[in-house]
Amino acid sequence: MTVGESSTASVGWNREQMARRAALDIPDGAYVNLGIGIPEQVAQYVPEGREVIYHTENGLLGMGVPPDVGEGDPELINAGKRPVTAIPGAAYFHHADSFSMIRGGHIDICVLGAMQVSQNGDLANWSTGLADAIPAVGGAMDLVAGVKTIYIITQHCTKTGDPKLVKSCSYPLTGKAVVSRIFTDLAVIDVTSEGLKLVELAPGIDPDYVQQKTGCELIVAGWQ
C-alpha cells in the first residue's frame, strides 16, 4: 500500500525516528541546545564516534540521556522539567549565565519544535494567539537570535491536518528567517533562498504526498 491509498495506519517516521534522524546532522564537537517536546529526545541519539555537548537553558552544559524510570535525580532536570543525566565534566551555572552563552553566540545548534515555519524560514513556536495560549515567548526568542544554526523537529501537519510549513506564518513570530533545516515525520527539508527544498524522504513517502501536506511550493528537483 502506498501513502496515496486510503489507510488508517501511520506513515513516515515516528517521534523517536525523527529525533534520531536529526541527531545524524549534528557534527562532532557541537554545542547544542534542545527545545521542549520531540527535540528533547535528540539527546538519546549521539551517533557513534561523535561527542556532542548538550546545553539546557536552566543551567546545565553536558546533559546526558534521560535516566531510567525511577532512577532520576529530582533536582537534575532540563528546561522542560524532565529528568536528565549529566555526563562526566558537566557544568552547572546560573540561569543568567546560561543565557549569556546563548546571547553571546556560543551555542552552535538549537533544535526546536514549531507551530509554523514559513517558506523563507520564519518561525512561530510559542503562541496560537488564543485566550488560553502560552502568555509569553520565553527563551525561544533568545535562542533563535543567538544560536548559529536552528533546526526544527515537528509533525508535518497539525492534528486537524493543517500544514505547518506555510507561505507565511499566521501565528506570532519567534524569529524571522532563522530556520536552516526542518525534520518532520515525512521528510527532511532545507530552507534556501529560493524556498523550501526537499532533502530526504521518510520510508514509504513520495514527493507528491509531501507536497500535498505542505502549505507552500516545495523545491523537489532530483526527486521527480
TATABEL-V393328 format. One record per run of one state. SS is the DSSP state (H for helix, E for strand, C for the rest). FROM is the first residue (numbers start at 0). TO is the last residue. If there is no record, write none. Layout:
# TATABEL-V393328
ss from to
SS FROM TO
SS FROM TO
This chain:
# TATABEL-V393328
ss from to
C 0 13
H 14 23
C 24 29
E 30 33
C 34 36
H 37 43
C 44 51
E 52 55
C 56 58
E 59 62
C 63 75
E 76 76
C 77 81
E 82 82
C 83 84
E 85 91
C 92 93
H 94 102
C 103 107
E 108 111
C 112 114
E 115 117
C 118 121
E 122 123
C 124 138
H 139 145
C 146 147
E 148 152
C 153 155
E 156 156
C 157 161
E 162 162
C 163 163
E 164 165
C 166 173
E 174 174
C 175 177
E 178 182
C 183 185
E 186 191
C 192 193
E 194 200
C 201 205
H 206 211
C 212 213
E 214 214
C 215 216
E 217 218
C 219 223
